[in-house]
Amino acid sequence: MNTVEINLEQTFAKKLGMRTTAMKLFRDLENETEAILDFKDIEFMSRSFAQEYVFQKHNSKVRIIESNMSDFVKGLLEVVEEDYKETCLS
């Protein structure tokens, strides 16, 4: 199994704000089988980033493992995930 680990703060920034950042993240993972995404030290995530992240995650063949999420990041992704399920999967 081909697994890559990415520290998001080191790769991008402490603040994940742009939709295009999530797109780039998943574009960079295209040839991977599994990815561990380390959210350590991420201070902020915009709803735009979160929406694109959830969309890309659902449409990717890569198995995503998330680690070190703050309560803020985890909460935002849970809200966006619920919205995604209600609007895209119904």
Protein Blocks (a to p, Z undefined) as FASTA:
>chain_A
ZZddddfklmmmmcdfbfklmmmmmmmmmmpmbdcddfehiabdcfklmmmmmmmmmmpc
bdcddehiafklmmmmmmmmmmmmmmmmZZ
